[in-house]
Amino acid sequence: MMKKTVLAELEKCYSIAPLKYLGKQHFLVAAEKKDRCILFDAAGNEKATVWEGPGGVMTMVQVPGTDGQFLATHKFYSPNDSKEAKIIIATPDGNGKWDIRTLADLPFVHRFDILSSGGENYLIACTLKSGHEYKEDWSKPGKIYAAKLPEDLSCFDDTHQLPLEVLKDGMLQNHGYYKITENGEVSALICSSNGVFRFYPPKAPGGKWQEEQLLNTPASDAAMIDLDGDGIMELVVLSPFHGDTVSVYKKAREGYERVYQYPEKAEFLHAIWSGKLAGKNVAVLGHRKGARRLFALLWTDGHYSFKTIDDDCGPANAYGYSYGGKDVLVTTNREINQIAMYTFETGDL
């Protein structure tokens, strides 16, 4: 039977990321507003406070090949309060503390990732917008940036920053990001009001990024996973921006076609993760208004179905992993300031 454990209370808890540190599985949780970043072990025990502030953490990603070094956004407090947003480098000092330095000032940076391809690491970063004159001003669309990430990041700080190039501009409400691994290759699934795009890093040093548009439907977030077991990943889309509609698309001859729509309007959809829970391939979704539900989308008895995991919790993000022979889901239930862990047995979904 699925078990829920409340790990901690954290005001406006938001971002979650796995971290391999001291040779063991851990995960990080950080706040959207001005609060701390917490390190947990894989069992859910709090191990350290990485920083007390400034918060505004939308994304955290471990630097490949390191023991505990990661990148994070700082000072993205809201779409209307992110002019000072940046990407920082957090490096453990060996004494339980992390040294924090600037990698790049990037106003309105919301999502980013590190993609490894052709023996190189590449940073891809998405800005929600490029500026504004007043609250809820969307007249300056966001952009997608990229850079080759050096193996040694010790040279970067406030005065020596990583130069970024623009991959794509004109991305209105550039909100959603998800890493896809398919046939051994990684790609970036990026969602905006312009649609759903997939970006592939260079296959070899000096090569070019490749871009593919999957949908022209306005979207807030998306993920891909093979739900029906046919060997081809479906596209699970939340739309429009911070919207209320969950759709499943399958790849067809003429592109992606919608094959399922979640029967309820889920107000302010936000959390999305895909993977294996209770022995099944699932997409985990959550919304932050209305019923504020956390639920799993899956394939059952020849059709798409859903199962509620928790109610009235308002998840901002979710992340799943395996530990101790069980499938575990961690969520930041932002609307009730709760970091929660859900542990599943086979057959729970």
C-alpha positions in Angstrom: 0.0 0.0 0.0 1.3 3.4 -0.9 2.8 5.3 2.0 3.1 9.1 2.4 5.7 10.7 4.6 6.0 14.4 5.2 9.8 15.2 5.1 9.8 18.9 6.0 7.9 22.1 5.9 9.4 24.7 3.5 7.7 27.9 2.5 6.8 27.9 -1.2 8.9 24.8 -1.7 9.4 24.3 -5.5 12.5 22.8 -7.1 13.6 19.1 -6.8 16.8 17.5 -8.2 18.7 14.3 -7.7 22.3 14.6 -6.5 25.0 12.0 -6.2 27.1 13.2 -3.2 29.7 11.3 -1.2 29.1 8.4 -3.5 25.5 8.0 -2.5 22.0 8.9 -3.8 20.6 12.2 -2.5 18.1 14.8 -3.6 17.8 18.5 -3.3 14.7 20.6 -2.6 14.7 24.4 -2.8 12.3 27.3 -2.4 10.6 29.5 -5.0 10.7 32.5 -2.6 13.4 33.5 -0.1 14.1 30.4 1.8 16.7 27.6 2.1 17.8 24.7 -0.1 17.8 21.3 1.7 19.8 18.2 1.0 18.1 14.8 1.8 19.5 11.3 1.5 17.5 8.8 -0.7 15.6 7.6 2.4 14.3 11.1 3.0 16.4 12.1 5.9 17.5 15.7 6.0 21.3 15.9 5.8 22.2 19.6 5.3 21.2 23.1 4.5 23.0 24.0 1.2 22.1 27.7 1.5 19.8 29.8 3.6 18.9 32.1 0.6 18.4 34.0 -1.6 15.9 31.5 -3.0 14.1 31.9 -6.4 15.2 28.4 -7.4 13.4 27.1 -10.5 15.9 24.5 -11.5 18.9 22.5 -10.1 21.1 20.1 -12.1 24.2 18.2 -11.1 27.3 18.8 -13.1 28.1 15.4 -14.7 31.1 13.5 -13.3 31.2 15.5 -10.0 30.6 14.5 -6.4 27.9 17.0 -5.3 28.6 20.0 -7.6 25.5 21.4 -9.2 24.0 24.4 -11.0 20.9 26.3 -9.9 18.8 29.3 -10.7 18.7 32.0 -8.1 16.4 35.1 -7.7 13.6 33.9 -10.0 10.8 34.8 -7.6 7.9 35.2 -10.1 7.3 36.1 -13.7 7.2 39.7 -12.5 10.2 39.6 -10.2 13.1 38.0 -12.0 15.2 40.7 -13.6 18.1 39.7 -11.3 17.8 35.9 -12.0 21.1 34.0 -12.6 22.6 30.5 -12.8 25.0 29.7 -10.0 27.5 27.0 -9.3 27.3 25.2 -5.9 30.4 23.3 -5.0 30.8 21.2 -1.8 33.9 22.3 0.2 34.4 18.9 1.8 33.3 20.2 5.2 29.6 20.1 4.8 29.3 23.6 3.1 28.9 24.6 -0.5 30.7 27.4 -2.2 28.3 29.5 -4.3 29.6 31.4 -7.4 27.9 32.9 -10.4 28.1 31.0 -13.7 26.0 33.5 -15.7 23.6 36.4 -15.0 20.5 35.6 -17.1 17.4 37.7 -16.3 14.1 35.6 -16.3 16.0 32.3 -16.6 13.4 29.7 -15.6 14.6 26.3 -16.7 18.0 24.9 -17.8 19.8 21.6 -18.1 23.1 20.0 -18.9 23.0 17.6 -21.9 25.9 15.3 -22.6 26.6 14.5 -26.2 29.6 13.5 -28.3 31.9 13.6 -25.3 30.9 17.2 -24.4 28.6 18.8 -21.9 26.2 21.5 -23.1 24.2 24.0 -21.1 20.7 24.8 -22.4 18.8 27.6 -20.7 15.3 29.0 -21.2 14.1 32.4 -20.2 10.4 32.8 -19.5 10.5 36.3 -21.0 13.1 38.8 -22.0 11.8 41.8 -20.0 8.7 43.7 -19.0 7.4 47.2 -18.4 4.6 46.3 -16.0 3.1 43.4 -14.2 1.9 40.6 -16.5 3.6 42.2 -19.5 4.4 39.5 -22.0 5.4 41.8 -24.9 9.0 40.7 -24.7 9.1 36.9 -25.4 11.7 34.6 -23.9 14.7 32.9 -25.6 16.6 29.6 -25.6 20.3 29.9 -24.9 23.1 27.4 -25.2 26.8 27.0 -24.4 29.5 24.3 -24.3 30.1 23.7 -20.6 33.8 23.4 -19.7 34.8 20.5 -17.5 36.4 22.9 -14.9 34.0 25.6 -13.7 36.3 27.1 -11.1 37.1 30.1 -13.4 33.6 31.5 -13.3 32.3 34.1 -10.9 30.5 37.5 -10.9 33.2 39.1 -13.1 34.0 36.1 -15.3 30.9 34.5 -16.7 30.1 31.8 -19.2 29.2 33.3 -22.6 25.8 32.1 -24.0 24.5 32.1 -27.6 20.9 32.4 -28.6 19.5 29.2 -30.1 15.9 30.5 -30.6 14.1 33.7 -29.7 10.4 34.8 -29.9 9.4 32.1 -27.3 6.3 33.6 -25.7 5.7 32.3 -22.1 8.7 30.0 -22.4 7.9 27.8 -19.4 8.2 24.0 -19.9 11.4 21.9 -20.0 11.9 18.1 -19.8 15.0 16.0 -20.7 14.3 13.1 -23.0 16.5 10.1 -23.5 15.7 8.0 -26.5 17.8 5.4 -28.3 20.8 6.4 -26.1 20.6 10.1 -27.2 19.4 13.0 -25.1 17.3 15.9 -26.2 15.4 18.9 -24.6 11.6 19.1 -24.8 10.7 22.8 -24.5 7.2 24.3 -24.2 5.9 27.8 -24.9 2.8 29.5 -26.2 4.4 28.9 -29.6 4.1 25.1 -29.2 6.2 22.1 -28.2 9.8 21.9 -29.5 12.6 19.4 -29.3 16.2 20.4 -29.3 19.1 18.0 -29.9 22.7 19.0 -28.8 25.6 18.6 -31.3 26.5 15.0 -32.0 30.2 15.9 -32.2 32.4 18.9 -31.1 31.9 21.9 -33.3 28.5 20.6 -34.5 25.2 22.4 -34.6 22.1 22.1 -32.4 19.1 20.6 -34.2 15.5 21.8 -33.7 12.2 20.0 -34.3 8.7 21.3 -33.7 6.3 18.6 -32.4 3.2 20.7 -31.9 2.0 24.2 -32.6 -0.5 24.0 -29.7 0.3 26.5 -26.9 1.7 24.4 -24.0 3.0 25.0 -20.5 4.8 21.7 -19.9 5.3 18.3 -21.5 7.0 14.9 -21.0 7.4 11.7 -23.0 7.0 8.1 -22.0 5.8 4.9 -23.5 2.5 4.4 -21.6 0.8 1.8 -23.8 3.8 -0.4 -24.2 4.0 -0.3 -28.0 7.7 0.8 -27.9 7.0 4.4 -29.0 6.8 7.2 -26.4 3.6 9.2 -26.1 3.8 13.0 -25.6 2.0 14.1 -22.5 1.1 17.9 -22.7 -0.2 20.4 -20.1 -1.8 23.4 -21.8 -2.1 26.3 -22.2 0.4 28.4 -20.1 -0.3 27.4 -16.4 -3.5 25.9 -17.9 -6.1 23.2 -17.1 -5.9 20.6 -19.8 -4.0 17.4 -19.9 -3.6 15.6 -23.3 -1.8 12.6 -24.6 -0.5 12.6 -28.1 0.8 9.7 -30.2 3.2 10.0 -33.1 1.4 9.5 -36.5 2.4 9.8 -40.1 1.5 13.5 -40.2 2.8 14.4 -36.8 1.4 14.0 -33.3 -2.3 13.3 -32.8 -4.2 13.6 -29.6 -5.5 10.3 -28.4 -6.6 11.1 -24.8 -7.7 14.0 -22.7 -7.9 14.0 -18.9 -11.7 14.3 -18.2 -11.4 17.1 -15.6 -10.2 20.6 -15.8 -7.2 20.7 -13.6 -6.6 24.4 -12.7 -3.0 25.7 -12.8 -1.3 22.5 -14.0 2.4 22.5 -13.1 4.0 19.3 -11.8 5.1 16.8 -14.4 7.4 13.7 -14.2 7.4 10.5 -16.2 9.0 7.2 -15.2 8.1 3.9 -13.3 6.0 3.8 -10.2 4.6 0.6 -8.6 6.1 -1.3 -11.5 4.2 0.7 -14.2 5.2 3.4 -16.7 3.3 6.5 -15.6 3.2 10.3 -16.1 2.8 12.0 -12.7 0.9 15.3 -12.8 -0.2 17.9 -10.3 -2.1 21.2 -10.3 -1.9 24.1 -7.9 -5.5 25.5 -7.8 -9.0 24.0 -7.5 -8.7 20.4 -6.2 -4.9 20.8 -6.1 -4.5 17.1 -7.0 -1.5 14.9 -7.5 -2.3 12.0 -9.9 -0.8 9.4 -12.2 -1.7 8.9 -15.8 -1.2 5.3 -17.0 -2.3 2.5 -19.3 -4.8 0.1 -17.7 -6.6 -2.8 -19.4 -6.2 -1.5 -22.9 -6.9 2.2 -22.3 -5.5 5.4 -20.7 -6.6 5.9 -17.1 -5.6 8.0 -14.1 -5.3 7.4 -10.4 -5.2 10.0 -7.7 -2.2 9.9 -5.4 -3.0 12.8 -3.1 -5.6 15.6 -2.9 -5.5 19.2 -1.9 -1.7 19.4 -1.8 -0.9 21.7 -4.8 2.3 20.2 -6.2 4.7 22.5 -8.0 7.2 19.7 -9.0 7.7 15.9 -8.7 10.6 13.6 -9.1 10.7 9.8 -8.9 13.5 7.2 -8.3 14.1 3.7 -7.0 15.6 3.0 -3.6 15.6 0.0 -1.3 13.7 -2.1 -3.9 10.8 0.3 -4.0 9.7 3.2 -6.2 9.7 6.6 -4.6 8.1 9.9 -5.6 9.1 13.2 -4.0 6.9 16.2 -4.5 7.1 19.9 -3.5 3.5 20.6 -2.4 4.0 24.3 -2.7 0.5 25.4 -1.9 0.7 23.8 1.6 4.5 24.4 2.1 5.1 20.6 2.3 7.9 18.4 1.0 6.4 14.9 0.7 7.6 11.4 -0.1 5.3 8.7 -1.5 6.6 5.1 -1.4 5.0 2.6 -3.7 4.7 -1.2 -3.7 4.1 -3.2 -6.9 0.3 -3.1 -7.6 -0.3 0.3 -5.9 -1.4 1.9 -9.2 
